[in-house]
């Protein structure tokens, strides 16, 4: 065994949380080691989650847009596009991201150990690398950033070639005619839009009464409408009893008595933290039933000097938030002062059309008895949306009737994930600068999608000046 001493921080996992922590700690003068079981950097986010799925979405959107454009319509049919060809293009994006991320470690002189990491104690991590060597890393601090994986119930046979989860769907070698998606969370809704965009008939099974009920109700309703319009059948308040799979397809049997039949099934009902086989028992740390670890305001676990960030600690389980958690945690380790908290995280859901929001919803404001009003801009009325043909969608600003403070931004449609950041920047300003007047008094480029803020703000001002 090779013993490597003198580390200030050993990070397990090179996803957004681990990478951000490693870079921040290295820039703060700490000696940092990164341990990842794969031979390529980036973690699940780069290889199985955010990057490949969003690359897929972009390609499918291009196909959908071509059908809307009178000059391009008929040149290609969505049914002619093969799933495996889309995956190949996505892999090119993944490879580019891996190169970018690997360069970060080289430039910041963070030592990489590719292999299975196991915590032996609060001051030691053992690594069995891919060359058959074993390393013992002695360290002052350990950061667990091992991410998450799709939740797999024991009674579902994921070895069957027609049953997939959000990881294995990237290895699907055929293009099904119809698909069952079980689980209507963010991932289930995103992939349902990908499938319907390719002309695949989808049964989306939701065990709740509404899609993504944490969203503003109007936005959730809009998503439901457009999913159905694209060819999906949404089945709310349903639970499975068992799954029957054979050489020709998959049958999902529901408690209601329904039997759904399709060429393939994608299971997308939750995720579990990757805390197995990393030596938590040596620290007497016990994750919850979903493999997640509890941490304090410094992202420290119950064991001093052992921290955890990202998906492995649960909500909000977003790459953007995980990155900041890693950075803030490492900054706390370096400086020893108070640790910044990740708050006001924007929601980005890459359905087709996309959804993004920040701040409070109408339901939350109503329950809190806040006197709010709404300003709306419908994309069908914006010149830029008319030019691009992306007329579906809306921007909604929620604001206080008396102070005009901006309380929430909700966007559905083309470039929603980009548009929301304008409103987020205004909301982060201290009073009295966070006000609807900013959007009314500021000149926006024309024609742009961001101009929707001015339109929505004037719409809102008209409501309170009656």
SULKAUR-V952468 format. One record per run of one state. SS is the DSSP state (~ for helix, > for strand, _ for the rest). FROM is the first residue (numbers start at 1). TO is the last residue. If there is no record, write none. Layout:
BEGIN
ss/from/to
SS/FROM/TO
SS/FROM/TO
END
This chain:
BEGIN
ss/from/to
_/1/1
>/2/7
_/8/8
>/9/12
_/13/15
~/16/27
_/28/31
>/32/36
_/37/42
~/43/47
_/48/49
~/50/68
_/69/77
~/78/80
_/81/82
~/83/107
_/108/110
>/111/121
_/122/123
>/124/129
_/130/133
>/134/139
_/140/141
>/142/144
_/145/147
>/148/150
_/151/162
>/163/165
_/166/167
~/168/171
_/172/177
>/178/182
_/183/185
~/186/197
_/198/200
>/201/205
_/206/216
~/217/229
_/230/231
>/232/235
_/236/239
>/240/245
_/246/249
>/250/254
_/255/258
>/259/262
_/263/263
>/264/267
_/268/270
>/271/273
_/274/279
~/280/283
_/284/299
>/300/300
_/301/305
>/306/308
_/309/309
~/310/313
_/314/318
~/319/335
_/336/346
>/347/349
_/350/354
>/355/359
_/360/361
~/362/367
_/368/371
>/372/378
~/379/381
_/382/382
~/383/388
_/389/392
>/393/400
_/401/405
>/406/413
_/414/415
~/416/427
_/428/436
~/437/441
_/442/451
~/452/464
_/465/466
END
